Amino acid sequence: MCGIALILSGVRIDLSSLIVDATAYSSLHQESETLLFSVDDIKAALRKRGPDSLGVKSIYLHVHEGMILRSLVEGEDPTKLSYLKNELILNNSLVGRALFVGATLQLRGVNPITQPLVDKSGNILVYNGEVFGGIKLSNDNNDAEVLIESLSKCCNCLSHDHDGTCFPGKYSVPEFLSKIKGPWTLIYWQESSKTIWFGRDALGRRSLLIHWPNIKDSRLMLSSVAPPFATNESSDIRYEDESWKKHFWEELPCAVYSLSTNASKMDENPVCEVKRHDWRDPLLQELIKWDRSLVEPTPENIIEVHKSLSIEQGGHLQQEVLAALKESVRRRTIFSGIHLCNSPVAVLFSGGLDSMILAALLDECLDPKYEIDLLNVSFDGQLAPDRISARAGVNELRKVAPFRRWNLVEIDAELSKLTLETKHVMSLINPSNTYMDLNIGIALWLAAGGDGWVSEEIDGNTNNYSEYHRVKYKSKSRILLVGSGADEQCAGYGRHKTKFKQSSWDGLNEEMKLDMQRIWKRNLGRDDRCIADNGKEARFPFLDEDVIRLLLNIPLWEIADLRQPSGVGDKKILREVARMLHLQGAAVMPKRAIQFGSRIARESNRKIFGSNRAANQASAGSALFHPL
């Protein structure tokens, strides 16, 4: 996991292609006298995400004969830079400054790198993500280095149709980025076109926040995480598809964007125009639309559903899902030998269906010499439901894979003693601002930290918890497998059952589609920021492009059958996958969200509202919190 940022100052930004009434914002070209936070604040926030290295590059932009030109990359020659900057100011040709920040958590490649990367042509890249397919990349390659090399070969046109200056066979930046399989965010200065490209993968699996220029702060800023400051600062912007009071920071909608000089709009001060570009890969467009063709079963389908297959025989569809999930986990166990530890990959672990499947598949994909850390958080000691199921789950895993060393890391917390930590997580989840977001964020942040206890066996007995003693343990795993996406795609939420009762199969399908199309905004950005703050990288096997495509092509009634009881019909296909992995106990586990399974929601309700009953009456889950 890395942290990236861009701070662009001193230029006017034209947002007319994104915002309905952008006049007020495109006219804001003077820098605010008082800034809410400094560059150092952003660097400090990013450094937690990327503890291995931190770098900064600035380019000063100036105007010559109506065109924006780059002057010099900061760091090439500080003396010359200072002299040139002063000359530009004296000649009234200084337009602005673009500052790129990159903090690196290196998990790929054999040689250490420092971001931002700058190539011989003057292109600059800051990147946070993982390439799991779509472009050629060996296990020894660092994906950021491969990306800047590939991006340098892109044409410099902004149109998908390409203009007459493009060489035959060249591809545009949006075309190239559409090919990537895996989570990513990036900010890229293309020297040949004097354009800043930025964006976020189509599923939003990595966080990227944006601040549009306003009267509080005239800078355009992108950052993986918001630095700590008043989280209730906001600005009024009206979008084509939504209208409400916008936060100072917003989740950047998933797309590729360009920020380039618009010569036709120049007067005394150049204008940089922001444009949003469509994804160019047809298969990727299908995933975004998330249209399922087989939704409602016919009477013949229902008869087939009730025909039982033996567990040993298994079903063809279940075997396909198992194979796709295993390949997804295999891709996500790629790591370099740099900063290697005894347990390089851990699992966010509740002992429930999703985390048990991930743990079992990780065992099949990871070299037997490595241990596997299972990270479990509780706000009620050994009595929390997730702690009970985690202990049962690790016992089942030890029977399935007895030669693997499984470390159940029990992370205990008391909400009343987490005042400073709570304030910190409030900043991390920004712009999310409900108590539910906060509870989930705190649980994820503590779990990812991996600072807890493991139980050492007494007389070789690892199954009887009455015969063990606990010792302090700090997980050093840099990669954390998380089960996000399983409930959205396989009808695991209670609201799915409610929708099915109200509107049958079509209603269920629409609710699942809604969940998948908003997961970037409701879940993934928030979760990424909380986990990455510990110098860990979250990887989501259920949100692999191939897994999503396969599940979408399977008839809905094979994915879930909500006419059946909880623990049977919900996430039906994953329960069958669990049985194929010999996880009989996990296969019947009911869904339990982390805020309830860890019991942080109960403790939060008592602290904020006085009781669970009062919290329910106040709709505590959606209630907004106020900064401490």
C-alpha positions as CSV (number, residue, x, y, z in Angstrom):
1,M,0.0,0.0,0.0
2,C,1.3,3.4,-0.9
3,G,0.1,7.0,-0.3
4,I,0.0,9.5,-3.2
5,A,-1.0,13.1,-3.5
6,L,-1.0,16.1,-5.8
7,I,-1.3,19.7,-4.8
8,L,-1.9,22.1,-7.7
9,S,-1.9,25.8,-7.0
10,G,-1.8,29.1,-8.9
11,V,-4.0,28.1,-11.8
12,R,-7.7,28.4,-12.6
13,I,-9.6,25.1,-12.8
14,D,-12.5,24.7,-15.3
15,L,-14.9,22.1,-13.9
16,S,-17.7,22.8,-16.4
17,S,-17.6,19.3,-17.8
18,L,-18.1,17.8,-14.4
19,I,-20.2,20.3,-12.4
20,V,-23.5,21.9,-13.5
21,D,-22.7,25.4,-12.2
22,A,-19.0,25.7,-12.0
23,T,-18.6,29.4,-12.7
24,A,-17.7,30.3,-9.1
25,Y,-15.1,27.6,-9.0
26,S,-13.4,28.2,-12.3
27,S,-13.0,31.9,-11.3
28,L,-11.1,31.0,-8.1
29,H,-7.5,31.5,-9.2
30,Q,-6.0,33.4,-6.3
31,E,-4.5,31.4,-3.5
32,S,-6.3,31.5,-0.2
33,E,-4.5,33.5,2.4
34,T,-5.1,30.9,5.1
35,L,-4.7,27.2,4.3
36,L,-6.4,24.6,6.5
37,F,-3.3,22.4,6.4
38,S,0.2,22.3,5.0
39,V,2.1,20.1,2.6
40,D,3.9,18.6,5.6
41,D,0.5,17.6,7.1
42,I,-0.3,15.6,3.9
43,K,3.2,14.1,3.9
44,A,2.8,12.9,7.5
45,A,-0.6,11.3,6.8
46,L,0.8,9.5,3.7
47,R,3.9,8.3,5.4
48,K,1.9,5.9,7.6
49,R,0.6,4.3,4.5
50,G,4.1,4.1,2.9
51,P,6.7,3.7,5.6
52,D,9.5,2.5,3.2
53,S,10.2,5.8,1.5
54,L,8.8,9.3,1.0
55,G,9.5,11.6,-1.9
56,V,8.3,14.9,-3.3
57,K,8.7,16.5,-6.8
58,S,7.5,19.9,-7.9
59,I,7.2,21.3,-11.4
60,Y,6.7,25.0,-12.0
61,L,4.5,25.9,-14.9
62,H,4.8,29.1,-16.9
63,V,3.2,30.6,-20.0
64,H,4.9,31.3,-23.3
65,E,2.9,32.5,-26.3
66,G,-0.3,31.2,-24.9
67,M,1.0,27.7,-24.1
68,I,1.7,26.3,-20.7
69,L,5.3,25.0,-20.4
70,R,7.0,23.1,-17.7
71,S,10.1,24.7,-16.3
72,L,12.0,22.3,-14.1
73,V,11.5,19.3,-11.8
74,E,12.3,20.3,-8.3
75,G,15.4,18.5,-7.1
76,E,17.3,18.5,-10.4
77,D,19.2,21.6,-9.5
78,P,17.9,23.6,-6.5
79,T,20.0,26.6,-7.2
80,K,18.9,26.8,-10.8
81,L,15.3,26.1,-9.7
82,S,15.3,29.0,-7.2
83,Y,16.8,31.4,-9.8
84,L,14.3,30.3,-12.5
85,K,11.3,30.6,-10.2
86,N,12.3,34.2,-9.3
87,E,12.8,35.0,-13.0
88,L,9.3,33.7,-13.9
89,I,7.8,35.8,-11.1
90,L,9.6,38.9,-12.3
91,N,8.5,38.3,-15.9
92,N,4.9,37.7,-14.8
93,S,4.9,34.3,-16.6
94,L,4.7,32.0,-13.6
95,V,1.4,30.1,-13.7
96,G,1.5,27.7,-10.9
97,R,3.0,24.8,-9.2
98,A,2.2,21.1,-9.3
99,L,3.6,19.2,-6.3
100,F,3.6,15.3,-6.4
101,V,4.0,13.3,-3.2
102,G,4.6,9.6,-3.0
103,A,5.0,7.4,0.1
104,T,5.9,3.8,-0.7
105,L,5.1,0.4,0.9
106,Q,7.0,-1.8,-1.4
107,L,5.6,-5.2,-2.0
108,R,6.9,-5.8,-5.6
109,G,10.3,-5.8,-7.3
110,V,13.8,-6.7,-6.1
111,N,15.2,-3.2,-5.8
112,P,14.0,-0.5,-3.5
113,I,12.3,2.5,-5.2
114,T,11.3,6.0,-4.1
115,Q,8.3,7.8,-5.5
116,P,7.6,10.0,-7.4
117,L,9.2,8.2,-10.4
118,V,10.6,10.5,-13.1
119,D,11.7,9.1,-16.5
120,K,14.2,10.5,-19.0
121,S,11.4,12.3,-20.9
122,G,10.3,14.2,-17.8
123,N,7.1,12.2,-17.1
124,I,6.2,11.9,-13.4
125,L,4.3,9.1,-11.7
126,V,2.9,8.5,-8.3
127,Y,1.1,5.2,-8.0
128,N,-0.7,3.1,-5.4
129,G,-1.9,-0.3,-6.5
130,E,-1.2,-3.8,-7.7
131,V,-1.2,-5.1,-11.3
132,F,-2.6,-8.6,-11.3
133,G,-3.1,-9.0,-15.0
134,G,-3.9,-7.1,-18.2
135,I,-0.3,-6.1,-18.9
136,K,2.9,-8.1,-18.8
137,L,4.6,-8.1,-15.5
138,S,6.9,-10.7,-14.0
139,N,7.1,-11.5,-10.2
140,D,10.5,-9.7,-10.1
141,N,9.1,-6.5,-11.7
142,N,8.0,-3.5,-9.7
143,D,4.6,-2.5,-11.2
144,A,5.2,1.2,-10.8
145,E,8.4,1.1,-12.9
146,V,6.6,-1.0,-15.6
147,L,3.7,1.5,-15.6
148,I,5.7,4.6,-16.1
149,E,7.6,2.9,-19.0
150,S,4.3,1.8,-20.6
151,L,2.6,5.2,-20.0
152,S,5.6,6.9,-21.8
153,K,4.6,5.1,-24.9
154,C,1.0,6.5,-24.9
155,C,0.0,9.1,-27.4
156,N,-0.6,12.6,-26.0
157,C,-4.2,13.1,-27.3
158,L,-7.1,13.6,-25.0
159,S,-9.6,12.0,-27.4
160,H,-10.3,8.3,-27.7
161,D,-10.6,8.7,-31.5
162,H,-7.0,10.0,-31.6
163,D,-6.0,13.0,-33.6
164,G,-3.8,13.2,-36.7
165,T,-0.6,13.6,-34.7
166,C,-0.8,10.1,-33.2
167,F,1.4,7.4,-34.6
168,P,-0.4,4.3,-35.8
169,G,-0.7,1.6,-33.2
170,K,-0.3,3.9,-30.2
171,Y,-2.9,3.9,-27.5
172,S,-4.2,6.7,-25.3
173,V,-3.7,6.9,-21.5
174,P,-7.4,5.9,-20.8
175,E,-7.1,2.9,-23.2
176,F,-3.9,1.7,-21.4
177,L,-5.3,2.1,-17.9
178,S,-8.5,0.2,-18.9
179,K,-6.4,-2.9,-19.5
180,I,-5.1,-3.2,-16.0
181,K,-6.5,-5.9,-13.8
182,G,-6.2,-5.1,-10.1
183,P,-6.6,-2.2,-7.7
184,W,-4.9,1.1,-8.5
185,T,-4.9,4.9,-8.1
186,L,-2.4,7.1,-9.9
187,I,-1.4,10.6,-10.7
188,Y,0.7,11.1,-13.9
189,W,2.3,14.1,-15.5
190,Q,2.6,13.6,-19.3
191,E,5.3,15.9,-20.4
192,S,4.6,15.7,-24.1
193,S,1.0,17.0,-23.7
194,K,1.6,19.1,-20.5
195,T,-1.3,17.1,-19.0
196,I,-1.9,15.7,-15.5
197,W,-3.8,12.4,-15.6
198,F,-5.3,11.0,-12.5
199,G,-7.8,8.3,-11.6
200,R,-9.0,5.3,-9.7
201,D,-9.7,1.7,-10.9
202,A,-13.3,1.0,-12.0
203,L,-14.2,-0.8,-8.8
204,G,-12.6,1.8,-6.4
205,R,-10.5,-0.7,-4.5
206,R,-7.9,2.0,-3.6
207,S,-8.7,5.3,-1.9
208,L,-8.3,8.6,-3.7
209,L,-9.8,11.7,-2.3
210,I,-10.2,15.0,-4.1
211,H,-10.6,18.6,-3.0
212,W,-12.0,20.9,-5.7
213,P,-10.9,24.6,-5.4
214,N,-13.3,26.7,-3.4
215,I,-13.2,29.9,-1.3
216,K,-11.8,28.0,1.7
217,D,-8.8,26.6,-0.2
218,S,-8.2,27.5,-3.9
219,R,-5.8,24.6,-4.5
220,L,-6.9,21.5,-6.4
221,M,-5.7,18.5,-4.3
222,L,-5.7,14.7,-4.6
223,S,-4.7,12.5,-1.7
224,S,-5.0,8.9,-0.6
225,V,-6.1,10.1,2.8
226,A,-7.2,13.4,4.3
227,P,-4.8,14.9,6.8
228,P,-6.2,15.6,10.3
229,F,-8.2,18.8,10.5
230,A,-11.7,20.0,11.1
231,T,-13.7,17.1,9.5
232,N,-16.8,19.2,9.2
233,E,-15.4,21.7,6.8
234,S,-17.5,21.6,3.6
235,S,-18.3,23.4,0.4
236,D,-21.4,23.7,-1.8
237,I,-21.1,22.1,-5.2
238,R,-24.0,21.0,-7.4
239,Y,-23.4,17.9,-9.6
240,E,-25.4,16.7,-12.6
241,D,-26.5,13.6,-10.8
242,E,-26.6,14.7,-7.1
243,S,-27.1,17.8,-5.0
244,W,-26.1,18.2,-1.4
245,K,-23.5,19.9,0.7
246,K,-20.2,18.5,-0.3
247,H,-17.3,17.8,2.1
248,F,-14.0,19.5,1.8
249,W,-12.7,16.1,0.7
250,E,-14.7,13.8,-1.5
251,E,-14.3,10.2,-2.7
252,L,-13.1,10.6,-6.3
253,P,-15.6,8.7,-8.5
254,C,-14.0,5.8,-10.3
255,A,-12.7,6.9,-13.7
256,V,-9.7,8.4,-15.6
257,Y,-9.4,12.2,-15.6
258,S,-7.3,14.6,-17.5
259,L,-6.3,18.1,-16.4
260,S,-4.9,20.1,-19.3
261,T,-4.6,23.6,-20.6
262,N,-7.5,24.9,-22.6
263,A,-6.1,27.5,-25.0
264,S,-9.5,28.7,-26.1
265,K,-10.4,29.8,-22.6
266,M,-7.2,31.7,-21.9
267,D,-7.3,35.4,-21.1
268,E,-4.8,36.9,-18.6
269,N,-4.7,33.7,-16.6
270,P,-4.5,30.2,-18.3
271,V,-7.3,27.8,-17.5
272,C,-6.8,24.1,-16.8
273,E,-9.8,22.0,-17.8
274,V,-10.7,18.8,-16.1
275,K,-12.3,16.1,-18.2
276,R,-13.6,12.6,-17.3
277,H,-12.8,9.8,-19.7
278,D,-14.8,6.6,-20.3
279,W,-13.3,3.1,-19.8
280,R,-12.3,1.6,-23.1
281,D,-12.3,-2.1,-22.3
282,P,-15.7,-3.7,-23.2
283,L,-15.3,-6.4,-20.5
284,L,-14.6,-3.7,-17.9
285,Q,-17.7,-1.8,-19.0
286,E,-19.8,-5.0,-18.5
287,L,-18.5,-5.3,-14.9
288,I,-19.4,-1.7,-14.2
289,K,-23.0,-2.1,-15.6
290,W,-23.4,-5.3,-13.6
291,D,-26.2,-6.7,-15.6
292,R,-27.2,-10.3,-14.9
293,S,-29.1,-12.1,-17.6
294,L,-30.4,-15.0,-15.6
295,V,-32.4,-13.6,-12.6
296,E,-35.6,-15.5,-12.0
297,P,-35.8,-19.3,-12.2
298,T,-38.4,-21.1,-14.3
299,P,-40.3,-24.1,-12.9
300,E,-37.7,-26.4,-14.6
301,N,-34.9,-24.5,-12.9
302,I,-36.5,-24.9,-9.5
303,I,-36.7,-28.7,-10.1
304,E,-33.0,-28.8,-11.0
305,V,-32.2,-26.7,-7.9
306,H,-33.8,-29.3,-5.6
307,K,-31.9,-32.2,-7.3
308,S,-29.2,-32.9,-4.7
309,L,-25.6,-33.6,-5.7
310,S,-23.3,-35.4,-3.3
311,I,-20.7,-33.2,-1.6
312,E,-17.9,-35.4,-3.0
313,Q,-19.2,-35.1,-6.5
314,G,-19.7,-31.3,-6.3
315,G,-21.4,-29.1,-8.9
316,H,-19.7,-27.8,-12.0
317,L,-20.6,-24.2,-11.1
318,Q,-19.2,-24.5,-7.6
319,Q,-16.0,-26.0,-8.9
320,E,-15.6,-23.0,-11.3
321,V,-16.1,-20.6,-8.4
322,L,-13.6,-22.4,-6.3
323,A,-11.0,-22.4,-9.0
324,A,-11.5,-18.7,-9.7
325,L,-11.3,-17.8,-6.0
326,K,-8.1,-19.9,-5.6
327,E,-6.5,-18.2,-8.6
328,S,-7.5,-14.8,-7.2
329,V,-5.9,-15.6,-3.9
330,R,-2.8,-16.9,-5.6
331,R,-2.4,-13.6,-7.5
332,R,-2.7,-11.8,-4.2
333,T,0.1,-13.8,-2.5
334,I,2.7,-12.2,-4.8
335,F,5.3,-10.3,-2.7
336,S,9.0,-9.4,-3.0
337,G,11.7,-10.6,-0.7
338,I,12.1,-7.0,0.6
339,H,10.9,-6.7,4.3
340,L,10.0,-10.3,4.4
341,C,8.7,-11.8,7.7
342,N,7.6,-15.3,8.9
343,S,3.9,-14.5,8.0
344,P,3.9,-12.3,4.9
345,V,0.1,-12.6,4.3
346,A,-2.5,-12.4,7.0
347,V,-6.3,-12.7,6.9
348,L,-8.9,-10.3,8.5
349,F,-10.5,-13.1,10.4
350,S,-13.9,-13.6,12.1
351,G,-14.2,-17.3,11.7
352,G,-17.2,-16.7,9.4
353,L,-17.8,-18.1,5.9
354,D,-15.8,-15.5,3.9
355,S,-12.7,-15.4,6.0
356,M,-12.6,-19.1,6.5
357,I,-12.7,-19.6,2.7
358,L,-9.9,-17.1,2.2
359,A,-7.8,-18.7,5.0
360,A,-8.2,-22.2,3.5
361,L,-7.3,-21.0,0.0
362,L,-4.3,-19.0,1.3
363,D,-3.0,-22.2,2.8
364,E,-3.2,-23.9,-0.6
365,C,-1.4,-21.0,-2.3
366,L,1.3,-20.0,0.2
367,D,4.6,-21.8,0.6
368,P,4.3,-24.2,3.6
369,K,7.3,-22.6,5.3
370,Y,5.3,-19.5,6.1
371,E,3.0,-19.0,9.0
372,I,-0.5,-17.5,8.6
373,D,-1.7,-14.8,10.9
374,L,-5.5,-14.6,11.5
375,L,-6.3,-11.2,12.9
376,N,-9.4,-11.0,15.1
377,V,-10.6,-8.0,17.1
378,S,-13.0,-8.0,20.1
379,F,-14.5,-5.3,22.3
380,D,-15.9,-7.9,24.7
381,G,-12.9,-10.2,25.4
382,Q,-13.6,-13.9,24.8
383,L,-17.4,-13.3,24.8
384,A,-17.7,-11.5,21.5
385,P,-19.4,-13.6,18.8
386,D,-16.5,-13.1,16.4
387,R,-14.0,-14.3,19.0
388,I,-16.0,-17.4,19.7
389,S,-16.3,-18.2,15.9
390,A,-12.7,-17.4,15.3
391,R,-11.5,-19.9,17.9
392,A,-13.8,-22.5,16.4
393,G,-12.6,-21.6,12.9
394,V,-8.9,-21.9,13.6
395,N,-9.5,-25.3,15.1
396,E,-11.3,-26.4,11.9
397,L,-8.4,-25.0,9.8
398,R,-5.9,-26.9,11.9
399,K,-7.7,-30.1,11.1
400,V,-7.9,-29.3,7.4
401,A,-4.2,-28.1,7.2
402,P,-2.4,-29.6,10.2
403,F,1.1,-28.8,9.0
404,R,0.5,-25.1,8.7
405,R,1.3,-22.9,11.7
406,W,-1.9,-20.8,12.3
407,N,-1.6,-17.8,14.5
408,L,-4.9,-16.6,15.8
409,V,-4.0,-13.0,16.8
410,E,-6.6,-11.9,19.5
411,I,-6.7,-8.1,19.5
412,D,-8.6,-7.0,22.6
413,A,-9.9,-3.4,23.0
414,E,-12.0,-1.2,25.3
415,L,-13.8,1.6,23.5
416,S,-13.7,3.8,26.6
417,K,-9.9,3.8,26.5
418,L,-9.6,4.7,22.8
419,T,-10.3,8.5,22.8
420,L,-7.2,9.5,20.9
421,E,-7.5,6.5,18.6
422,T,-11.1,7.4,17.9
423,K,-10.2,10.9,16.9
424,H,-7.5,9.6,14.6
425,V,-9.9,7.1,12.9
426,M,-12.5,10.0,12.4
427,S,-9.9,11.7,10.3
428,L,-9.0,8.5,8.4
429,I,-12.6,7.7,7.4
430,N,-13.3,11.2,6.2
431,P,-15.5,12.0,4.2
432,S,-17.5,9.1,5.7
433,N,-19.2,10.5,8.9
434,T,-21.7,8.1,10.4
435,Y,-21.3,6.1,13.6
436,M,-21.5,2.9,11.6
437,D,-18.6,4.1,9.5
438,L,-16.7,5.0,12.7
439,N,-17.3,1.7,14.4
440,I,-16.3,-0.3,11.3
441,G,-13.3,2.0,10.9
442,I,-12.0,1.5,14.5
443,A,-12.4,-2.2,14.3
444,L,-10.6,-2.4,11.0
445,W,-7.8,-0.1,12.1
446,L,-7.2,-2.1,15.3
447,A,-7.3,-5.4,13.5
448,A,-4.9,-4.3,10.7
449,G,-2.5,-3.2,13.4
450,G,-2.2,-6.8,14.5
451,D,-1.1,-6.0,18.0
452,G,-2.6,-8.7,20.2
453,W,-2.1,-12.1,21.8
454,V,-1.6,-15.6,20.6
455,S,-2.4,-18.7,22.5
456,E,0.5,-21.1,23.0
457,E,-0.4,-24.8,23.4
458,I,0.2,-26.7,26.6
459,D,1.2,-30.4,26.2
460,G,0.7,-30.1,22.4
461,N,-3.1,-29.4,22.7
462,T,-4.1,-26.6,20.3
463,N,-7.8,-27.3,20.4
464,N,-8.6,-27.0,24.1
465,Y,-8.5,-23.4,25.1
466,S,-8.6,-24.3,28.7
467,E,-5.1,-25.7,28.3
468,Y,-3.1,-22.8,26.9
469,H,-1.4,-19.5,27.9
470,R,-1.5,-16.3,26.0
471,V,1.6,-14.4,24.9
472,K,2.0,-10.9,23.3
473,Y,2.3,-11.0,19.6
474,K,2.6,-8.3,16.9
475,S,1.8,-9.4,13.4
476,K,4.3,-8.1,10.8
477,S,2.3,-9.2,7.8
478,R,2.2,-6.4,5.1
479,I,-0.5,-8.0,3.1
480,L,-4.0,-8.5,4.5
481,L,-6.7,-10.5,2.7
482,V,-10.2,-9.1,3.3
483,G,-13.6,-10.6,2.4
484,S,-15.1,-7.4,1.0
485,G,-17.5,-8.0,-2.0
486,A,-18.7,-11.4,-0.9
487,D,-21.9,-10.2,0.7
488,E,-22.7,-7.8,-2.1
489,Q,-22.3,-10.4,-4.9
490,C,-23.8,-13.4,-3.1
491,A,-26.8,-11.8,-1.2
492,G,-25.3,-11.9,2.3
493,Y,-26.9,-8.8,3.8
494,G,-30.2,-8.8,5.8
495,R,-31.5,-6.1,3.4
496,H,-31.2,-8.6,0.6
497,K,-33.7,-10.9,2.3
498,T,-36.0,-8.0,3.0
499,K,-35.9,-6.9,-0.7
500,F,-36.5,-10.5,-1.8
501,K,-39.6,-10.7,0.4
502,Q,-40.9,-7.4,-1.0
503,S,-40.0,-7.7,-4.7
504,S,-38.9,-11.3,-5.3
505,W,-35.9,-12.1,-7.6
506,D,-35.9,-8.9,-9.6
507,G,-35.9,-6.8,-6.5
508,L,-33.1,-8.8,-5.0
509,N,-31.1,-8.5,-8.2
510,E,-31.5,-4.7,-8.3
511,E,-30.5,-4.4,-4.6
512,M,-27.3,-6.4,-5.3
513,K,-26.6,-4.3,-8.3
514,L,-27.0,-1.1,-6.3
515,D,-24.6,-2.5,-3.6
516,M,-21.9,-3.3,-6.2
517,Q,-22.2,0.1,-7.9
518,R,-21.8,2.0,-4.7
519,I,-19.3,-0.2,-2.9
520,W,-16.4,2.2,-3.9
521,K,-18.1,5.1,-2.0
522,R,-19.7,3.3,0.9
523,N,-17.0,0.8,1.8
524,L,-13.8,0.4,-0.1
525,G,-12.3,3.9,0.3
526,R,-13.0,4.0,4.0
527,D,-11.6,0.4,4.6
528,D,-8.5,1.1,2.5
529,R,-7.7,4.2,4.5
530,C,-8.1,2.5,7.9
531,I,-6.1,-0.6,7.0
532,A,-3.3,1.2,5.1
533,D,-2.7,3.6,8.0
534,N,-0.9,0.7,9.7
535,G,1.5,0.2,6.8
536,K,-0.6,-2.8,5.5
537,E,-2.1,-3.4,2.1
538,A,-5.7,-4.7,1.9
539,R,-6.3,-7.2,-1.0
540,F,-9.8,-8.2,-1.9
541,P,-10.0,-11.7,-3.6
542,F,-13.8,-11.6,-4.0
543,L,-13.4,-8.4,-6.0
544,D,-11.0,-9.8,-8.6
545,E,-12.3,-9.0,-12.1
546,D,-12.5,-12.6,-13.1
547,V,-14.3,-13.6,-10.0
548,I,-16.9,-10.8,-10.5
549,R,-17.4,-11.8,-14.1
550,L,-17.9,-15.5,-13.3
551,L,-20.4,-14.8,-10.4
552,L,-22.3,-12.4,-12.7
553,N,-22.7,-15.1,-15.4
554,I,-24.1,-17.6,-12.9
555,P,-27.9,-17.7,-12.5
556,L,-29.0,-15.8,-9.5
557,W,-30.9,-18.7,-8.0
558,E,-27.6,-20.7,-8.0
559,I,-25.8,-17.8,-6.2
560,A,-28.4,-17.5,-3.4
561,D,-31.9,-18.8,-2.6
562,L,-33.4,-16.5,0.0
563,R,-36.5,-18.7,0.4
564,Q,-34.3,-20.9,2.6
565,P,-33.3,-20.1,6.2
566,S,-30.4,-17.9,7.1
567,G,-27.1,-19.8,7.0
568,V,-28.5,-22.0,4.2
569,G,-29.8,-19.9,1.3
570,D,-27.9,-16.7,1.7
571,K,-24.5,-16.9,-0.1
572,K,-25.5,-20.5,-1.1
573,I,-22.8,-20.9,-3.6
574,L,-20.0,-19.9,-1.2
575,R,-21.4,-22.3,1.4
576,E,-21.0,-25.1,-1.2
577,V,-17.5,-23.9,-1.9
578,A,-16.7,-24.1,1.8
579,R,-17.9,-27.7,1.9
580,M,-15.7,-28.5,-1.0
581,L,-12.8,-27.2,1.1
582,H,-13.9,-29.4,4.0
583,L,-15.0,-26.5,6.1
584,Q,-18.2,-28.0,7.4
585,G,-18.6,-25.7,10.4
586,A,-18.0,-22.5,8.4
587,A,-20.5,-23.6,5.7
588,V,-23.4,-23.0,8.0
589,M,-22.2,-19.8,9.7
590,P,-24.7,-16.9,9.6
591,K,-23.7,-13.5,8.4
592,R,-22.4,-11.2,11.1
593,A,-21.0,-7.7,10.3
594,I,-17.7,-6.8,12.0
595,Q,-19.3,-4.0,14.1
596,F,-21.7,-6.5,15.6
597,G,-19.5,-9.6,15.7
598,S,-16.7,-7.6,17.5
599,R,-19.4,-5.9,19.7
600,I,-18.0,-2.4,19.1
601,A,-21.5,-1.3,18.0
602,R,-23.0,-2.3,21.4
603,E,-20.2,-0.5,23.3
604,S,-20.6,2.6,21.0
605,N,-24.4,2.6,21.5
606,R,-24.0,2.5,25.2
607,K,-21.4,5.3,25.2
608,I,-23.1,7.6,22.8
609,F,-26.8,6.9,23.3
610,G,-26.9,5.3,26.7
611,S,-28.3,1.9,25.6
612,N,-28.8,-0.3,22.6
613,R,-32.5,0.5,22.7
614,A,-32.0,4.2,22.6
615,A,-29.5,3.8,19.8
616,N,-32.0,1.8,17.7
617,Q,-34.7,4.5,18.3
618,A,-32.2,7.1,17.1
619,S,-31.2,5.0,14.0
620,A,-27.6,5.0,15.4
621,G,-26.1,3.3,12.4
622,S,-26.9,6.3,10.1
623,A,-26.5,9.0,12.7
624,L,-23.8,11.5,12.0
625,F,-21.0,11.9,14.5
626,H,-19.3,15.2,15.4
627,P,-15.5,15.7,15.5
628,L,-14.0,15.4,19.0
